[in-house]
Amino acid sequence: MTALRMQFISIAVMVFIGIMLTGFDKVHWFLYLPVIMLSFAGITGICPGLLFWKKVGVK
């Protein structure tokens, strides 16, 4: 496990804890997207956000 993957997983866990403390019924569904994307990036090593910005042309 690389440091970058651990960073993705750590951020996902912190955001998820924030969602949990706020209440699952009070949080907008959009806040679940970063948790899903960061968890995916941490597990697979493929970062969807990084791929998107590279396709847009940001280096």
C-alpha positions in Angstrom: 0.0 0.0 0.0 1.5 3.3 -1.0 1.3 6.6 0.9 -0.9 8.1 -1.8 -3.5 5.3 -1.5 -3.4 5.7 2.3 -4.1 9.4 1.8 -7.1 8.7 -0.3 -8.5 6.2 2.2 -7.8 8.5 5.2 -9.7 11.4 3.6 -12.6 9.1 2.6 -12.8 7.9 6.2 -12.8 11.4 7.6 -15.5 12.6 5.3 -17.6 9.5 6.0 -17.2 10.1 9.8 -18.4 13.7 9.2 -21.4 12.4 7.3 -22.1 9.9 10.1 -21.9 12.5 12.8 -24.1 14.9 10.9 -26.7 12.1 10.3 -27.3 10.0 7.3 -30.8 11.4 6.8 -29.7 15.1 6.9 -26.7 14.9 4.5 -27.2 15.6 0.8 -26.4 12.6 -1.5 -23.7 14.6 -3.2 -21.4 14.3 -0.2 -21.3 10.5 -0.8 -19.5 11.0 -4.2 -16.1 12.0 -2.7 -16.2 9.1 -0.3 -16.9 6.7 -3.1 -14.3 8.2 -5.5 -11.6 8.3 -2.8 -12.3 4.8 -1.6 -12.1 3.5 -5.2 -8.8 5.4 -5.7 -7.4 4.0 -2.5 -8.4 0.4 -3.2 -7.5 0.2 -6.9 -4.9 2.9 -7.3 -6.9 4.6 -10.1 -8.0 8.1 -9.2 -11.2 9.1 -11.1 -10.7 12.8 -10.4 -7.1 12.8 -11.7 -8.2 11.0 -14.9 -10.9 13.6 -15.4 -8.6 16.6 -15.0 -6.0 15.1 -17.3 -8.6 14.6 -20.0 -9.8 18.2 -19.6 -6.2 19.2 -20.3 -4.9 20.3 -16.9 -1.4 19.1 -16.3 
